[in-house]
Amino acid sequence: MTDFIASAGVYLPILLKGVWLTIAVTLLSLGLATLLGLIWALFRTSGIRWLALATRIFVEFVRGVPILVVLFYIYFVMPEFGLDLTAFQAGVVGLALTYSCYIGETFRAGIEAVDKGQVEAAKSIGMKTPMMMRRVVLPQAFRIVVPPYANNMVMLLKDSSQVSVISVAELTMQGKMLASSTFDNMTVFTLVALLYLCLTIPLNFAMRRVEVAMGSAK
Amino acid sequence: MIKLEDVHKSFGDHEVLKGVDAEIDKGQVVCLIGPSGSGKSTLLRCINGLETYQSGQISVDGERVDVASPRIHDIRTRVSMVFQRFNLFPHRTAIENVMEGPRYVLKQEQASARQKAEQLLVRVGLEDKLDAYPSALSGGQQQRVAIARALAMEPEAILFDEPTSALDPEMVGEVLQVMRALAEEHMTMLVVTHEILFAREVADSVLFLDGGRIVEEGPAGEVLRQPKNERTQDFLRRVTHPV
């Protein structure tokens, strides 16, 4: 145990560098994925046939491909089409694209779960679709969507470890490098796991608070 | 001001409206009665463009109601609707529900919209519920907020779609009272209802719809007291003497 604490003191500063990168990757891709997810959901519920269909095909394609493959594709294949991204950028874009599809489906389900009577009430006072979405449907859909969205958030945080395969030096990558140079697998990966928990547990807790707060305002 | 000419409407193969003609003049209160499935609600919803119709013509102030036209939003601000299940916005308080249209659709100033909303809620007897969320209100109170919301648009007419059908019996009266007051102020109203007594006392005329057609129409007293049509007689007997 004293060994563990002593080596932890040496490893932690190195691993913390990875933690910051993990947080950066997660926040950036979450922001992008949320924005894109909202767009996909609006397209799919737009009632414009070809737009809904095109979005659906895109979403099904991306959802059907493993994240690793999406990352490889963006990092190694896209340069051939002239899109040359750094590993960090490719990681963020890959995660964002994949999660935009999950989040988009969540949002779509939320929008469709809003009572049809709400749409009719909004129309009956003369609202046009954009205002109706903004003022009536989306605020209610967001409330429905908070729990599954929180779930996606935590999964995204954990899946950010996948970008290590394209050499983004986030937490998992730092751990792997540290372990292979010290052979102290047990200490290093225990620390890595604990550091992830330090991120996910408060996140879960915070989202639970948000759920309660939104529920009570209803 | 609302005119229906040979209106036909089908859901798939099922023809719900089979050629309806009617006219509602300004200041008139017209009750639309008939058995369930006769197309009453559908007819009402067509007038507000919540449903499309296949042929014939519905017009408001001479302007054709056409869901595909951008003018539909403008027509809806002139013809308000009160729903069976209230459809208040659950994430907004009573007064916010009432202000929503004037503030964001009619683009009125916050202060004047609020003042007007307050007056309307006082008028429907809810001066102590301004900041209550719909979930904290009874059915009768919610429906009165919904009426205030419709009135806030300063509409030329209000359509009521079975406004008391989803209410507990003891709350029906408070809603009908508000509607009666509106009728006395000569608001143009088209009311789908099963409240025969209300129709008899408040309506100027009654339309009896059966199987997608208007089978009888006339002054409320006449149609409801001495119906000529057999279907109307049968319906009224069953509604007024259910046991």
Interface residues (C-beta under 8 A of the other chain):
Chain A: D115 G117 Q118 E120 A121 A122 K123 S124 I125 G126 M127 K128 M131 R135 V136 P139 Q140 R143 A217 K218
Chain B: N48 G49 L50 H73 D74 R76 T77 S80 M81 F83 R85 N87 L88 F89 P90 H91 E100 G101 Y104 V105 L106 Y133 S135 R149 A150 M153
